[in-house]
Amino acid sequence: MFDFMNMMNKVKEAQAKIKEAQGRLVHLTAEGESGAGMVKVTVNGERKVIKIEMDESLITPQDKEMLSDLIVAATNIAMERIDAKIKAEMKAATEGMIPNIPGMDLGGMFG
């Protein structure tokens, strides 16, 4: 027999764990580098850039376009890394709570 109350309790438990995990995301950080470490970008779990560091030798008018390209590259790397951390955090929070339905990748919901 289908136990509706048990299912509802599991849904509430999953929601609580997801909310708790979301609260931890702001404390996650990831860094991306480009130009052999000459540019570093740090992002947080809210996908916000929180820090940009660059080698002073890049701060010249003639290197403006190259610097821009390096910042973009480092930011993209940092975003890929934080997305992986977010996905892992959310997967860990819901592990065992969401049933494995053949043919459906519910783990993909988080990334």
C-alpha positions, 0 to 999 in steps of 0.5 A: 500500500502506498504510504502518502504520509511517509512520502510527504515526510521524506519530501519535507526532509529533502527540502530541509536538507536542500535548504541547509545545503543552499545556505552553505553554498555562499561559503564555497569558493573556486579560483580560476587562473589564466596566463600561467597564473598572471590573472586569478579570479575567485567566485563564490557559491552564489556565482559572484566574482569576489576577487580579481588578482593580476600581475602588475606587469599586465596593467599597461595600456598596450596590454588592455585587450590581452588583460581583458581576455585573461580575466574572461578566461580565468572567470570562466574557469572559476565558474566551471569549478564552482558549478562542479562544487555546487553540484557536488554539494547539492547531490550530497544533500539529496543523496538517498532521498530522491529515488533512482528512476531508470532513464532519468538523470535526476542528479542533473537537476543541480548542474 
